[in-house]
Amino acid sequence: MTNPERDAGQPLNAQIINDGAGRQDAVSLGDGIYMSKDVSNLYLVTTGEGNVLINTGIIYSAAENKRRFDAISNKPVRKIILTQSHEDHIGGWPTFNGPEVDTIGQANLPFVRKQYRDLGPAMARRSRRLWSRDQKQELTERPEPVLTTMFHDSHAFELGGRRFELYSVKGGETVDSLAVWLPRERIVFTGNMTGPIFGHVPNLYTVRGERYRYVQWYLDSVQRVIDLAPETLITGHGEPVRGGEVIRAMLTRMRDATQYLRDRTFEGMNEGLTLWELMETITLPAELAIPQGHGKVPWIVRAIWEEHLGWFRYESSTELYSVPPQAVFSDLVDLAGGSAPVLDRARQLLAAGKPLHALHLAEAISAKASDNLAALEIQLTAQKHILDRAGCENFSEVRWLESEIRRLEEAVAGAGQ
């Protein structure tokens, strides 16, 4: 059931985030498996000896998710499997947990959760800039699941005649990501191993703030799922993907597109090209041009570069020290003869279709005089041009640009008073 409130003019992952909102029923996927839609979906796998819950949804949906599954089965949950440690996968754990419940996760989950706790305020502040429009409720509680079973590479168990095999896929969104494989049914649950929208390029660096996702681990994880040869693939969002040939073709294209970007980036690094040159010139060929709704090709290039060569680019000694370029912006404006000629040049660049160049100059003015109305207006116009060019495909890009536009509109209104 598609949410009738979806806005087709928004990025796809912004459309699906609230598909589970409100009172609705769990959805049968066949084979005794049921889906409850949430910020990230959760799944109940029923057996004659009790049920297995794959993920627990976000905390503020926990009671509704439990109601949906209680309407399906009166048998107890025997196992909870957490496919990764993000809040929308683990938040409902206290609601579904109990004394006889075995909670299973990959061994890196406590490590990742500690990072989130230690950096909670910083990460929450960044996330709000991107998610405030889409996630309607604040996370006032962040429960911490307690794993009773942990594994490093693989783990298996049987319950009620079903066999469950769990495999580490640490190239997913978090290094504790895992896939759940039902070999007899040939069904695999991948969680958000490949991101929230299946079939797109990976998001090796997320704008909201996360550790880098290693490109080779991503490739290995996708290959691990390909090698299972599933007939049904169930992710953290959207509908299942069915048909072995379809699944293999999509996973192979995702793998090959990422391998192509890795190889071209490595080649450019070895040839001595700069990061900026590689971000500007590397693109996917037509046969591998998959969508970029979550990750984006230039960001992947930069993530691969910095994963392997780090943040020092051998461009300037200033990279090594604590004086940023902005520290001399006001000096450069003065040397140019003041704000007027810089603003004139910024307007020329805007007219020439170079909004990023214009934005650099206008931000230099604001570094000297934060309330300069003309500079703020140029920045606002530039951001709108950049958003128009971006379209509505990539969620993080769109939401960041929209947040900057709102900030600048408020600044322009304040400066004009």
Buried (B, 14 or more C-beta within 10 A) or exposed (E): EEBEEBEEEBBBBBBBBBBBBEEBEBBEBEBBBBBBBBBBBBBBBBBEEBBBBBBBBBBBBBEBBBEBBEEBBEBEBBBBBBBBBBBBBBBBBBBBBEEEBBBBBBBBBBEBBEBBEEEEEEBBEBBBBBBEBBBEEEBEEBBBBEBEBBBEEEBEBEBBEBEBBBBBBBBBBBBBBBBBBBBEBBBBBBBBBBBBBBBBBBBBBBBBBBEEBBBBBBBBBBBBBBEBEBBBBBBBBBEBBBEEEEBBEBBEBBBBBBBBBBEBBBEBBEEEBBBEEBBEEBBBEEEBEBEBBBBBBBBBBBBBBBBBEEEEEEEEEEEEEEEEEEEBBBEBBEEBEEBEEBBEBBBEBBEEEBBEBBBBBBBBBBBBBEEBBBBBBBBBBBBBBBBEEBEBBBBBBBBBBBBBBBBBBEBBEEBEE
